[in-house]
Amino acid sequence: MSKIVKKPRTVKGFATLCAQLAAEKKAENILILNLSKIESAPADYFIICTALSDTQVNAVASNVIQGGKEAGSGAPKSEGWDSANWIIVDFFDVVVHVMHPDAREFYKLEKLWSDAEFFMLTEDSKVKALKDNSVKKDSEIEITE
């Protein structure tokens, strides 16, 4: 990791940190889903991102784990390392999904959790709310300030 990680004060801050850690390893199409208002949700936040190779999936997940530990979150549970097609990093309140494009397209987590509030991580590592929860191509995403 290239910088010192500070402990976020909120779960939303930690979710943002996880998205930024994924971006450090060039993950693409990074979404932050706020699930906190969904009664049956398994976590408060999901981070969903795409990595283009097995090596990148592993690198993104490893960076998220290392940065999360440095931020004081402890050791997360994780799985999917054998196939490296979809690695889940579970910090309890925040769950990071690092997926190959084919896996992301097949499982459509964004559609499954469409009741969530959607945010995207911009190129300058800022979080922007999406007006429309349907996930579109980058050039079609509508954001609010």
GIGI-V216501 format. One record per run of one state. SS is the DSSP state (alpha for helix, beta for strand, coil for the rest). FROM is the first residue (numbers start at 1). TO is the last residue. If there is no record, write none. Layout:
ss=[SS | SS]
from=[FROM | FROM]
to=[TO | TO]
This chain:
ss=[coil | alpha | coil | beta | coil | beta | coil | alpha | coil | beta | coil | beta | coil | beta | coil | alpha | coil | alpha | coil | beta | coil | beta | coil | alpha | coil | beta | coil]
from=[1 | 11 | 25 | 28 | 35 | 45 | 51 | 54 | 71 | 77 | 80 | 86 | 91 | 94 | 100 | 101 | 108 | 109 | 113 | 117 | 122 | 127 | 131 | 138 | 141 | 143 | 145]
to=[10 | 24 | 27 | 34 | 44 | 50 | 53 | 70 | 76 | 79 | 85 | 90 | 93 | 99 | 100 | 107 | 108 | 112 | 116 | 121 | 126 | 130 | 137 | 140 | 142 | 144 | 145]
